[in-house]
Amino acid sequence: VFLGVDLSYYLGHRAAHLMNLCWAGHGVHHSSEEYNLSTALRQSAFFEKFFSTAFRLYLCFLVDYETFSWLF
């Protein structure tokens, strides 16, 4: 489960850098000239959650219901 969640995060983050629609929600995370903790914690309220969920759906076939429901 840990490796599946980690892979999902990586694929979602990679897609956020490559696809324009995902970048619209992820770009604020990279908008500062100086990278510090407050910049790192800036995340989109809606887009980031919406698109990251799409990358975790394959886990419903690999783990039991209780674990899967905890992931969301």
C-alpha positions, 0 to 999 in steps of 0.5 A: 500500500505504501508503494502504491500511494507513493507511486500515485503521488509521483504520477500525479505530481509528474502530471501536474508539471506536464499537463496544462490543466493540472499545472493551473492548480499546481503552479502556485506551488512554484510561483515564488522566487525563493523556495522556502517552507511557506512556498512548499506548502502552497497547494491548490484547494481544489485542483490538486485534490481532484487530480490526485484522486484520479491517480489513486483509483487503481488502488481500489483493485489492489487493497481491501475496502477499509484501507482504500477508504482511508486513502481518500 
